Amino acid sequence: MARLFEQIDSQPSEIGEITLRRRRIPALGERDIYEVKLGEEFLMSSMFVDAEVALSDLGLNQTEGDNLSVVVGGLGLGYTAVAALKHQRVEELLIVEYLEPVIRWHQQESVPLGKDINADARSRYIHGSFFDLAIAEPETGGFDPQIPGKEFDAILLDIDHSPRALLHDSNASFYTTENISRMARQLKPRGIFAMWSNEGEDSVFMEVLREVFTEVACHVVSFYNPFQNRESFNTVYVARKPG
């Protein structure tokens, strides 16, 4: 019989202790639930992944053409990355993750989806700060360390809880017209930027997106929450670069 709770790993990181745990809740059946905590804060759970999957689907469904080059910002438990790899038009997937232990959990397949990512030759882990790489000068930097200035068909972001609820205060500067514009230099003309949020539509952030992009939308992704016995929701922003 599987144990109801296991702490798989706990490591120091640049922004605090990062912990991977597995639990079972008898009322929910024989289902392993994986959780990640940063210090005392819950970052993610495999209980609720509908919006992480929708981030890839909503974003990539808006892309044009084939042989897509895609960036996923934030590895987490791998749901956004694996959902992206299910799109056959994706030729290359760069997964940018700041926390080295999170990458290692996937490389060592301590989390279930690590096996899927590792087995797909289209994927590549990039250890670095999404926010720093996003605003790098094209001549010398960018998301792909092998090709400075490379442009992508889509950038899918899932790091902070929302544009206001941040994992670290230093991330706040990204959600500005200036730095969103810098990131957009790494998108091809008519490329897609999509972002997950734990909160409802943020009108201020929507205005920032409209200053940089066209066809800006905020999608509500609903899912059942068994702990609260009601529907919950996340949101996914999707915007297109002019071109």
N, C-alpha and C positions, 0 to 999 in steps of 0.2 A: 504493500500500500504506500502510495506516494506521501511524502511529508506535506503537511498543510502550509508550512512556511520554511523558506530557505534563503539566507543571505548569500548570494553567489559571489559577490566581490564588492570591495569598498576600497577606494583609492583616493589619495589627495589629488587635487587638480588646481589649475590656475585660479579658479573662482570658488573653491571649496571642496569638501568631501563629496565624492560622487559614488553612489551605491546602486548596485543592481540586486533586485530581490525577485524571488518567485514565490507565489502563494496559490493555494486552492481555497475556494469558498464552497463548502459542501452544498449549500442551497443552489449553487449555479452549476453543479455537476462536476465531472472529472475534467476540468479545464485548467490548464496552467495559466496563471496570470502573471505577467512580468511587469515590474515596476522599476522606475529609476527615480532616485531622490538626489537632490543637491542640498547638502546640509540637512535641515529638517523640512525642506520644501519638496513636495512631489512635483516632478517634472513631467512624467508621462506614465501611462499604463496601457497595457495591451487590451484592457477592457473596452477602451473607447478609441477606435481608430478610424471611424467612418470618415471624419473630416481630413485626416492625414492621407487617406486613399483618394478622397475627392480633390485634394490639392493637386495631385498629379493628373487626375482625369479631367478636371475642369480646365486646368492650365494647358495640358497637352492637346486636348480636343480643339483648342483655339489656334494651335500652331498650323503653319502652312508648309507644304512640301514634304519631302522624305529625307532620310539620312540625318535625323535631327541630332544636334549637340545640345545636351541639357545639363544644367547645374542644379543640384539639390543642396540647399543650405540648411544644415542640421540633420544629422544621421538619426538620432533618437533610437527607436527600436527597429528602424528600417522599413516602416510601412510605406512611406512616401517613395523611397527609392525603389522598392520592389514593385509598387504600383506603376512607376514610370517604366520599369523594364518590361512590363507586360504590354506596353505599346510597341508594336512591331516597327513603327517608323523611327524609333529611337536607335541611333547608331552608336552614341557615346554618352555615358552618364558619369559626371564628376560629382562626388559626394563630399562636400566640404564640412569638416567637423573640427571644432576648436579643442575638444576634450579628447586627449589621446586614449584614455581608458575606454571610451565609448567605441572608438575604432577597434581597439584590441578585442573587446567583447565580440564584435562581429567577425574579425579575422580568426579568432579562436572558436567561433561558433558557440559561444556561451548563451547567445540569444537565438531563437528559432530561425529568424530570417537571415542570419549571417550566412548560412549555407547557400541560400538562393542568390545572394549578392556575390559571394565568392565564386560561385559556379558560372557566373555570367561574364564573359570576357569583355562586354561593353562597359562594365563599371570600373571605377577607379576611386579609391579613397584619397582625399586631399586633406592633410592635417594642417589646419590654419584657421585664422579668424575670418569668417565670411565677411564681416563688416570692414575689416582692413583690406581684404582682397577686392571687395566690391568697389572701393573708391580709389584703387591704385591707378597710377598713370598708365595708360595703355602701352606706352613705349617700353616700359620696364616691368610691368606686373599684370595682375589679373588673376582669374580663377584657375587658369591652367599654367602651372609653373614651367611646363615644357614649351609653351607657345605664348609669350607675352603679347597682350593685345588681341587675343583670340575673341571672336564674337560667337554668341550662342543663340540658338533658336528659342530657348526658354530658360528662365531662372525661377526656381520654386523654393520659397523660403518658409521654414518652420523652426524658429529659434525662440524668440520671445513669446510670452503669453498673448501679447497684443502690442500695438504701437505705444501704449502707455504703461502696461504692466511688463516690466523689463527684467530679464535675468541679471543684468548689471547696468548700473546707471550710465556707463559710458556708451551703451548702445543707443541712447536717445538721439544722438546726433545723426544717426542713419536715417531716421524718419522725417527728413527735411527735404525740401525741394532741391537744395544744392546737392546732397549726397545721393538721393534717389536718381538725380540726373547723371551723376558720375557713374553709378551702377549701370544705368541704361546705355552707356557707351559700350558695354560688353554684350549688348543685345544686337542681333542683326535687325535691319529695317523690318518692321512689322513683327518683330519677336515679342514674346509674351513674358510678362512678370506676373507671378501669382504668389500669394502669401496666406498662410493660415493664421487665424486669430481665435482666441478663446472667448472673445467678447463680441458684442453686436457691432454693427456698422459704426465706424468712427468718422464723423463728418469732417473733422479737421484733416485726417489722413486722406480721406477721399479727395479733398481739394488739392492736397499735395500731389496725389496721383494724377489728377486731371491737368495739373500744370505741366506734367512731363509726358503723359501717355494719352492715348485715345481709347475709346470703347471700354471705359472703366466701369466695373461692376463689382458688387459685393454680394456673394451668394450665401444663403443660410443653409447649413447642413444639419439636419435634425437626426437624432438617434435616441433610442430608448435607454434610460438610465435605471438599472434595476435597484440601485441603492436608494434612489428617491422615488421609484415607482412612477416615473413620469418622463415625458420627452425633454431632452436637453438639446442644446445646439452649439455649434461653432460656426465660424464664418470663413469664407475664402474670398480674398480679393483677387481679381483678374484684370489685367490691363495690357494694352497693346502699344508697342513703340510705333510712332509714326514712320511712314516709309512708302 
